[in-house]
């Protein structure tokens, strides 16, 4: 005997629908923080290799339409840092050239990335209890442009769960 289906299909009640994703998306400071987090369970992260030049990295960021990417160690196949468009377009490359010599074209992602040991991260369990306003306060206090979110796996290993972008949140805020 077949079980009774719980899922029932219906007809679309109108002749046309809005284009998915074309409607404006807004956020308020009182909204749940998860509503504005880039969640890596539903959207892949953008990555760069540590040996890429910063000019190649910037092209990759522009092509992906993002301002931040995680840096991958090719040997370990693991995240070792983070690089933002601000890092590339700011004074970090010039400082590296000044101290290490060479030219801008010689500067590699690993030379200016934010090492994982320097990150300040949020835990997803805390984020689940937080608001957009709470996340904005963190951005204002720390001055960072991106905030990685971590979670513990069943075996208690840490992994990246998501990312907050200050620029994205500012764009989404209802004025």
Secondary structure, 3 states (H helix, E strand, C coil): CCCCCCCCCCCCCCCCCCCCCCCCCCECCCCEHHHHCEECCCCCCCEEECCCEHHHHHHHHHHHCCCEEEEEECCCCEEEEEEEHHHHHCCHHHHHHHHHCCCHHHCEHHHHCEEHHHCCCEEHHHHCCCEHHHHHHHHHHHCCCEEEEEEECCCCCEEEEEEEEHHHHHHHECC
